Amino acid sequence: MNTGFFEGLKPAKFEGAYSNDPMAFHHYNSDEIILGKSMKEHLRFAVAYWHSFAWEGGDPFGGPTFERPWHPQDEMGRAKMKADVAFEMFDLLQNPFFCWHDADVRPEGDTLAQSISRLDEITDYFMSKMENRDVGLLWGTANMFSHRRWMSGASTNPDPEIFAYAVATVKSCMDATLKMGGQNYVLWGGREGYETLLNTNMGRELDHMGRFLHMVVEYKHKIGYKGQILVEPKPQEPSKHQYDYDAATCIGFLRKYGLENEIKLNLEQGHAILAGHSFEHEIAVAATNGMLGSIDMNRNDYQSGWDTDQFPNNVPEVALCYYHILKAGGLVQGGTNFDAKLRRQSIDAQDLIAAHIGAMDICARGLKTAAAMIEDGGLEDMLTKRYAGWDSPEAKAMLDSDFTSISEKFLARGHDPQPQSGRQEIIENYVSRFV
């Protein structure tokens, strides 16, 4: 039965760059082969359930602007109506994946047991709708930041009863993710941090968070879950300071607690910007350390400094992201999740489809640009030449030597090395040729 929410809209088709149809793909051709794989296989697009279906259009200064037939989201009948609409949208976009938090897909129960029962019921409903569709779960996660119980954190909460509540919550979400065949499980610590150090025992909180993640990994192996466990960095918002500040901070944390071989990173464009980094920086940090898991693609408003979660529209930025992803071997079990929401004034159902079509086109252009640079090899050649001195036997031997020996040999040579140009402008011009 069709809900009629997307009445008059047809499945988006690839029509090429010169089509004037705003509801068609202009660059995303799912079957087009890029570097030996289809675009669909490279990009692994996912729709974010929370922004697309659970968000009501409110902001700190005003209430909801979206009037959806499943509002208010307070009972299971409307949760199933929301699911019906979601899968109709997946039919229109033909996205291979979607992602959810528990709180997005089921109403809060009077008890945790009731909330878990409702999650089990709605994920069964999802699976019935997935039977005849080519769509799966990229990842599931628990919302442990919206309800007031989480105001002082989940795994880092000073109350051990909240820690236990968090354990039971994540267990239920991992069970649901396993049941649905989800390829990843994500943990984002929106309240795992502090507002002031005056009431915070940082060492104790970090130890508790480390133990919590060990429990997650232990449970993963206990239930035979084969997906990736991912943590998602963000420096702030809603907390003043979050412990999972950026990729480098997370990697250091995971290594400290012996989790570097069990957990990888889910990286978001907007969170990178909040941390003062480019998205390609975060991807490169994770990839260099063998910890790139998946990405959330969106963008922030560069002027406001807020985490605005807009749909991506900057091809040069996206191209550099996919360049580093391709160099790292691609998104194998991860994917490109659109953690992005409509603007409050975009209230029509058509806006929801158009936003995703545009974002998928932007990513397709970025992927093709990145692949073209890899095939051309010019950027790699420039890097090879820049570091060529380190390829000599003498330079390699120096890394196995010591301060005294290196100093004596250098002084004996009497050499005065001169700086070489970094050629940044030439390299930037080279990249611009492909965009």
Steps between C-alpha positions, in 0.01 A plus 500: 500500500640839396481777760471775239760712678714518184200515268592581140870423540667222304824309566798719415680399181837595357444746214846657464654838567287690248159392627279778637302267725572594864378158613742303281859399561739708293828334606417197715472199273495207740626248243782714355836331553767709672840341569356153457190540720158652450413837650250321720774277641742789555261747660269269697244774565287499814205713612505621862168410662528769770536808280274379221209366703537573872608866493203737514664823384549670835794712610604673825281799413190334356292187496434243228433613144445159341146364506535128440218247528703296753522793745487492797746210516360349817343165409586191299233548235660825393847342525388245242348772282836679516669176393257465209594848379871431554496193279299685235782755499758224470308372196517846341872549567611137467754557775656169608508580874349697786605570861309548826513586869259307719316819596442588132306188419290427810329715763645509851336246729397543862788268591822394330353153454208651308734712286703188414182309415394780268841503332471127443151546353594781262817328379292191423275730299806643321613150409161414353531805275861415408409152373418609146728804483868553430558705814681409820618646828836677482507554874294523813570698814349609831386854574661567837493878487141630454313379810568687824639181661809543282570862594817400690607236252438131438815292557660803670205576728582543872196282580575127455128434440516715186809304390298179541207654309743588219634143490149357469412757233805429284454125542147527360617714208784262419253211508270685260791591271612137489144384429469741207839406353644844571853537373619732777410610851577863591557673833492880521555655840304824480486526879828319566690809606443792733358848541751595770804329649388623843262204536688250281741219587644466150725203570218298651260586217753403233569169674128428517457582131794275415349214699161558338652468152680181606160362604360594158780307329459203736128486425562530127711184509260323736205536260708434188450843346732538198446870436732785591478686831549871433536809718413842362712804591353842576664775705193661656124552469312406703780473759743789539787254460457142377758232570478374139625840377642402160652204314843534661350526850285192444793301365710593802215403732444166328871420516519592868226250581623229261209531257685608185457161332130474585350843432525738204363847431183638347598848380269793427572805287323740737676365807837540329420866435397554864837358605683746275592239239416430139311178437786359294731561798285280723474233231877506445568471875270199530626336180866549594431315824294224337185614679275641226162334537220709347399861432208734563483742210354846559624857538497781753441869456851646504382840622277405794731241656201277575461132423234573238491152340426624149515280192840507322540733201876564474652278229868592563470413870315177431750401229794527740312290755439220253858528373628404845229235538593339168871513586416319825319220319147638506203465733496123531242441774428866556311739277394856430221588743324831442491634855324806362164667545274732305487868586201596717333674205526195271172349612388305191547126451668576167772694684605184684552310176667789317747554785619140485514498119721809505725356770539172313590692184761706688659184640497338156681801354748489786561129450557541126737790560696302759520198270621718211781640717602149603500376141699803385755445777625858498437569867669176603796583275540838671502333841751240384737771380453707817613212721746343253798578723374250755518218244880498494681223694678762711176667607333170583803396705480826695163397646667196655792704634536725807556867581876473551572312177270720290649818645861388441436400139307818422769727645769308311320564171493873564173519308269803506160368378275755329118504520298379203169645384187330629330594170165540673353732238608273215343201676178690573483603134548138402210386721277780366538362148300193602215667689 
